[in-house]
Amino acid sequence: MVTALMMLVLAGSPLDAARRHLADGKLDDVLFDLDGKTFAEAERPLAASVLAAAARAGLEKKDLVLALQFAQMALRLDKKEPLALETGARASLEQKQFDPAEDYADRWIAQAPKAGEPRLLRAEIALEEGEWKKVIALTREVDARLLSEADRQRLLVVVQSAMKELGERDAARSQAKTMEIELEAQLKAAVTSARSLPPARAAARKVIVYGTQWCGYCHAAQAWLTERGVPFEAKDIEKDPAALAELNEKKKAAGKPRQGGVPWIDTGPELLTGFNVAALERLFPR
């Protein structure tokens, strides 16, 4: 006779089911899997990361209500979950709910105080609210070297819009040109700085983060590297078969072919498994 316990084992945990449904894009099933469920202390960050990834997927599908619901569920499990805070801010902004958008963005900034993306999003919220001077103040704190090319363009648009609304159209053009010059100078300085590093340090900065969209620890590792100003490339091993094959070759070369999980972080001299803060601190000290 199959006992209730055996049936539960065969069925798998709600978290495993949610991961499968998330990978298949079945967000309603993810909600059914996890809504109202309780988790052991060790499972709470994992469940929060799955819910945060579901929130991002909901946002991408323009289902703002579902995105916010997932974000709130994630933050009840882990109030510092960065992807949930970001998604909550973006979904609230899309709905013109400025107070919660500000709250989520401010909490995201608190989790990554040196990262540029949270401040850029907070500046965009301020722009929507007509707080032009606050926009300028926030953008001045953004280090453009830590932003992607797309985000640098967003930064320029935000500054130009705020300056224009302040009635300083000439100053806006001058400010935009100045920022373009400063961004170019910063990028050149960053390249020069990287070239001047000792060989071992320069190699260590060639970082690749192998992960998945739903993995909270992958996003946490990327946020940590961003905060430290370490350039990296993120590769999704679920969406990119070549990235998975590349990772498997590196795991084999490192003598870890059977180890699973994500993230894997190729730092150049070392292949790290998981979000190993101690190892990252050793490789990339302040």
Contacts in CASP RR format, 6 or more apart in sequence:
PFRMAT RR
TARGET T0000
AUTHOR 0000-0000-0000
METHOD contacts of the structure
MODEL  1
MVTALMMLVLAGSPLDAARRHLADGKLDDVLFDLDGKTFAEAERPLAASV
LAAAARAGLEKKDLVLALQFAQMALRLDKKEPLALETGARASLEQKQFDP
AEDYADRWIAQAPKAGEPRLLRAEIALEEGEWKKVIALTREVDARLLSEA
DRQRLLVVVQSAMKELGERDAARSQAKTMEIELEAQLKAAVTSARSLPPA
RAAARKVIVYGTQWCGYCHAAQAWLTERGVPFEAKDIEKDPAALAELNEK
KKAAGKPRQGGVPWIDTGPELLTGFNVAALERLFPR
2 10 0 8 1.000
11 17 0 8 1.000
14 33 0 8 1.000
14 34 0 8 1.000
14 37 0 8 1.000
15 33 0 8 1.000
15 34 0 8 1.000
15 39 0 8 1.000
15 43 0 8 1.000
15 46 0 8 1.000
15 47 0 8 1.000
15 50 0 8 1.000
17 29 0 8 1.000
17 33 0 8 1.000
18 29 0 8 1.000
18 30 0 8 1.000
18 33 0 8 1.000
18 34 0 8 1.000
18 47 0 8 1.000
18 50 0 8 1.000
18 54 0 8 1.000
19 50 0 8 1.000
19 214 0 8 1.000
21 27 0 8 1.000
21 29 0 8 1.000
21 30 0 8 1.000
21 33 0 8 1.000
22 30 0 8 1.000
22 50 0 8 1.000
22 53 0 8 1.000
22 54 0 8 1.000
22 57 0 8 1.000
22 214 0 8 1.000
23 214 0 8 1.000
23 238 0 8 1.000
25 57 0 8 1.000
27 54 0 8 1.000
27 57 0 8 1.000
27 58 0 8 1.000
27 61 0 8 1.000
27 63 0 8 1.000
27 66 0 8 1.000
27 70 0 8 1.000
30 50 0 8 1.000
30 51 0 8 1.000
30 54 0 8 1.000
30 70 0 8 1.000
31 54 0 8 1.000
31 66 0 8 1.000
31 69 0 8 1.000
31 70 0 8 1.000
34 47 0 8 1.000
34 50 0 8 1.000
34 51 0 8 1.000
34 73 0 8 1.000
35 73 0 8 1.000
37 47 0 8 1.000
39 46 0 8 1.000
39 47 0 8 1.000
39 77 0 8 1.000
44 77 0 8 1.000
44 78 0 8 1.000
45 77 0 8 1.000
45 78 0 8 1.000
45 81 0 8 1.000
45 216 0 8 1.000
45 217 0 8 1.000
47 74 0 8 1.000
47 77 0 8 1.000
48 74 0 8 1.000
48 75 0 8 1.000
48 77 0 8 1.000
48 78 0 8 1.000
48 81 0 8 1.000
48 84 0 8 1.000
48 216 0 8 1.000
49 74 0 8 1.000
49 78 0 8 1.000
49 81 0 8 1.000
49 83 0 8 1.000
49 214 0 8 1.000
49 215 0 8 1.000
49 216 0 8 1.000
49 217 0 8 1.000
49 219 0 8 1.000
50 214 0 8 1.000
51 70 0 8 1.000
51 71 0 8 1.000
51 73 0 8 1.000
51 74 0 8 1.000
51 77 0 8 1.000
51 81 0 8 1.000
51 84 0 8 1.000
52 70 0 8 1.000
52 71 0 8 1.000
52 74 0 8 1.000
52 81 0 8 1.000
52 82 0 8 1.000
52 83 0 8 1.000
52 84 0 8 1.000
52 87 0 8 1.000
52 214 0 8 1.000
52 216 0 8 1.000
52 219 0 8 1.000
53 83 0 8 1.000
53 212 0 8 1.000
53 213 0 8 1.000
53 214 0 8 1.000
53 215 0 8 1.000
53 216 0 8 1.000
54 70 0 8 1.000
54 214 0 8 1.000
55 67 0 8 1.000
55 68 0 8 1.000
55 69 0 8 1.000
55 70 0 8 1.000
55 71 0 8 1.000
55 74 0 8 1.000
55 83 0 8 1.000
55 84 0 8 1.000
55 87 0 8 1.000
55 88 0 8 1.000
55 91 0 8 1.000
56 67 0 8 1.000
56 83 0 8 1.000
56 87 0 8 1.000
56 213 0 8 1.000
57 213 0 8 1.000
58 64 0 8 1.000
58 66 0 8 1.000
58 67 0 8 1.000
58 70 0 8 1.000
59 67 0 8 1.000
59 87 0 8 1.000
59 90 0 8 1.000
59 91 0 8 1.000
59 94 0 8 1.000
64 91 0 8 1.000
64 94 0 8 1.000
64 95 0 8 1.000
67 87 0 8 1.000
67 88 0 8 1.000
67 91 0 8 1.000
68 88 0 8 1.000
68 91 0 8 1.000
68 92 0 8 1.000
68 95 0 8 1.000
70 84 0 8 1.000
70 87 0 8 1.000
71 84 0 8 1.000
71 85 0 8 1.000
71 87 0 8 1.000
71 88 0 8 1.000
71 91 0 8 1.000
71 104 0 8 1.000
72 88 0 8 1.000
74 81 0 8 1.000
74 83 0 8 1.000
74 84 0 8 1.000
75 81 0 8 1.000
75 84 0 8 1.000
75 85 0 8 1.000
78 84 0 8 1.000
79 107 0 8 1.000
80 107 0 8 1.000
80 111 0 8 1.000
81 216 0 8 1.000
82 108 0 8 1.000
82 111 0 8 1.000
82 112 0 8 1.000
82 216 0 8 1.000
82 219 0 8 1.000
82 220 0 8 1.000
82 223 0 8 1.000
83 216 0 8 1.000
83 219 0 8 1.000
85 104 0 8 1.000
85 105 0 8 1.000
85 107 0 8 1.000
85 108 0 8 1.000
85 111 0 8 1.000
86 104 0 8 1.000
86 108 0 8 1.000
86 117 0 8 1.000
86 118 0 8 1.000
86 121 0 8 1.000
88 100 0 8 1.000
88 101 0 8 1.000
88 104 0 8 1.000
89 101 0 8 1.000
89 102 0 8 1.000
89 104 0 8 1.000
89 105 0 8 1.000
89 108 0 8 1.000
89 121 0 8 1.000
89 122 0 8 1.000
89 125 0 8 1.000
90 101 0 8 1.000
90 121 0 8 1.000
92 98 0 8 1.000
92 100 0 8 1.000
92 101 0 8 1.000
92 104 0 8 1.000
93 101 0 8 1.000
93 121 0 8 1.000
93 124 0 8 1.000
93 125 0 8 1.000
93 128 0 8 1.000
96 128 0 8 1.000
98 125 0 8 1.000
98 128 0 8 1.000
98 129 0 8 1.000
101 125 0 8 1.000
102 122 0 8 1.000
102 125 0 8 1.000
105 118 0 8 1.000
105 121 0 8 1.000
105 122 0 8 1.000
105 125 0 8 1.000
106 122 0 8 1.000
108 118 0 8 1.000
108 121 0 8 1.000
109 115 0 8 1.000
109 118 0 8 1.000
109 119 0 8 1.000
109 122 0 8 1.000
111 118 0 8 1.000
111 223 0 8 1.000
112 118 0 8 1.000
112 223 0 8 1.000
112 226 0 8 1.000
112 227 0 8 1.000
113 227 0 8 1.000
114 143 0 8 1.000
114 146 0 8 1.000
114 227 0 8 1.000
114 229 0 8 1.000
115 146 0 8 1.000
115 223 0 8 1.000
115 226 0 8 1.000
115 227 0 8 1.000
116 142 0 8 1.000
116 143 0 8 1.000
116 146 0 8 1.000
116 147 0 8 1.000
116 151 0 8 1.000
116 226 0 8 1.000
117 147 0 8 1.000
117 151 0 8 1.000
117 226 0 8 1.000
119 138 0 8 1.000
119 139 0 8 1.000
119 141 0 8 1.000
119 142 0 8 1.000
120 138 0 8 1.000
120 139 0 8 1.000
120 142 0 8 1.000
120 147 0 8 1.000
120 151 0 8 1.000
120 154 0 8 1.000
120 155 0 8 1.000
120 158 0 8 1.000
122 138 0 8 1.000
123 134 0 8 1.000
123 135 0 8 1.000
123 138 0 8 1.000
123 139 0 8 1.000
123 142 0 8 1.000
123 155 0 8 1.000
123 158 0 8 1.000
124 154 0 8 1.000
124 158 0 8 1.000
126 132 0 8 1.000
126 134 0 8 1.000
126 135 0 8 1.000
126 138 0 8 1.000
127 135 0 8 1.000
127 158 0 8 1.000
127 161 0 8 1.000
127 162 0 8 1.000
130 165 0 8 1.000
132 162 0 8 1.000
132 163 0 8 1.000
132 165 0 8 1.000
132 166 0 8 1.000
133 162 0 8 1.000
133 166 0 8 1.000
135 158 0 8 1.000
135 159 0 8 1.000
135 161 0 8 1.000
135 162 0 8 1.000
136 159 0 8 1.000
136 162 0 8 1.000
136 163 0 8 1.000
139 155 0 8 1.000
139 158 0 8 1.000
139 159 0 8 1.000
139 162 0 8 1.000
142 155 0 8 1.000
143 186 0 8 1.000
144 152 0 8 1.000
144 155 0 8 1.000
144 179 0 8 1.000
144 182 0 8 1.000
144 183 0 8 1.000
144 186 0 8 1.000
144 187 0 8 1.000
145 186 0 8 1.000
145 187 0 8 1.000
145 189 0 8 1.000
145 190 0 8 1.000
145 229 0 8 1.000
146 226 0 8 1.000
146 229 0 8 1.000
147 155 0 8 1.000
152 183 0 8 1.000
155 179 0 8 1.000
156 176 0 8 1.000
156 179 0 8 1.000
156 180 0 8 1.000
159 172 0 8 1.000
159 175 0 8 1.000
159 176 0 8 1.000
159 179 0 8 1.000
160 172 0 8 1.000
160 175 0 8 1.000
160 176 0 8 1.000
163 169 0 8 1.000
163 171 0 8 1.000
163 172 0 8 1.000
163 175 0 8 1.000
163 176 0 8 1.000
164 172 0 8 1.000
194 202 0 8 1.000
194 205 0 8 1.000
194 231 0 8 1.000
195 202 0 8 1.000
197 205 0 8 1.000
200 269 0 8 1.000
203 268 0 8 1.000
203 269 0 8 1.000
204 267 0 8 1.000
204 268 0 8 1.000
204 269 0 8 1.000
204 283 0 8 1.000
204 284 0 8 1.000
205 230 0 8 1.000
205 231 0 8 1.000
205 284 0 8 1.000
206 266 0 8 1.000
206 267 0 8 1.000
206 268 0 8 1.000
207 225 0 8 1.000
207 230 0 8 1.000
207 231 0 8 1.000
207 232 0 8 1.000
207 233 0 8 1.000
207 265 0 8 1.000
207 266 0 8 1.000
207 267 0 8 1.000
207 268 0 8 1.000
208 232 0 8 1.000
208 233 0 8 1.000
208 234 0 8 1.000
208 235 0 8 1.000
208 265 0 8 1.000
208 266 0 8 1.000
209 218 0 8 1.000
209 221 0 8 1.000
209 222 0 8 1.000
209 225 0 8 1.000
209 232 0 8 1.000
209 233 0 8 1.000
209 234 0 8 1.000
209 235 0 8 1.000
209 263 0 8 1.000
209 264 0 8 1.000
209 265 0 8 1.000
210 235 0 8 1.000
210 237 0 8 1.000
210 243 0 8 1.000
210 246 0 8 1.000
210 247 0 8 1.000
210 262 0 8 1.000
210 263 0 8 1.000
210 264 0 8 1.000
210 265 0 8 1.000
210 266 0 8 1.000
211 218 0 8 1.000
211 234 0 8 1.000
211 235 0 8 1.000
211 236 0 8 1.000
211 237 0 8 1.000
211 238 0 8 1.000
211 262 0 8 1.000
211 263 0 8 1.000
211 264 0 8 1.000
212 218 0 8 1.000
212 236 0 8 1.000
212 237 0 8 1.000
212 238 0 8 1.000
212 262 0 8 1.000
213 236 0 8 1.000
213 238 0 8 1.000
213 239 0 8 1.000
215 262 0 8 1.000
215 263 0 8 1.000
217 262 0 8 1.000
217 263 0 8 1.000
217 274 0 8 1.000
217 275 0 8 1.000
218 234 0 8 1.000
218 262 0 8 1.000
218 263 0 8 1.000
218 275 0 8 1.000
220 275 0 8 1.000
221 263 0 8 1.000
221 265 0 8 1.000
221 274 0 8 1.000
221 275 0 8 1.000
221 280 0 8 1.000
222 232 0 8 1.000
222 234 0 8 1.000
224 275 0 8 1.000
224 277 0 8 1.000
224 280 0 8 1.000
225 232 0 8 1.000
225 280 0 8 1.000
225 284 0 8 1.000
228 280 0 8 1.000
228 284 0 8 1.000
228 286 0 8 1.000
230 284 0 8 1.000
235 243 0 8 1.000
235 246 0 8 1.000
235 247 0 8 1.000
236 243 0 8 1.000
237 243 0 8 1.000
237 244 0 8 1.000
237 247 0 8 1.000
237 262 0 8 1.000
238 244 0 8 1.000
247 264 0 8 1.000
248 257 0 8 1.000
250 264 0 8 1.000
250 266 0 8 1.000
250 271 0 8 1.000
251 257 0 8 1.000
251 259 0 8 1.000
251 264 0 8 1.000
251 271 0 8 1.000
254 271 0 8 1.000
256 271 0 8 1.000
256 273 0 8 1.000
259 273 0 8 1.000
260 273 0 8 1.000
261 273 0 8 1.000
261 274 0 8 1.000
262 274 0 8 1.000
263 273 0 8 1.000
263 274 0 8 1.000
263 275 0 8 1.000
264 271 0 8 1.000
264 272 0 8 1.000
264 273 0 8 1.000
264 274 0 8 1.000
265 271 0 8 1.000
265 272 0 8 1.000
265 273 0 8 1.000
265 274 0 8 1.000
265 276 0 8 1.000
265 280 0 8 1.000
266 272 0 8 1.000
267 280 0 8 1.000
267 283 0 8 1.000
269 283 0 8 1.000
270 279 0 8 1.000
270 283 0 8 1.000
272 279 0 8 1.000
272 280 0 8 1.000
END
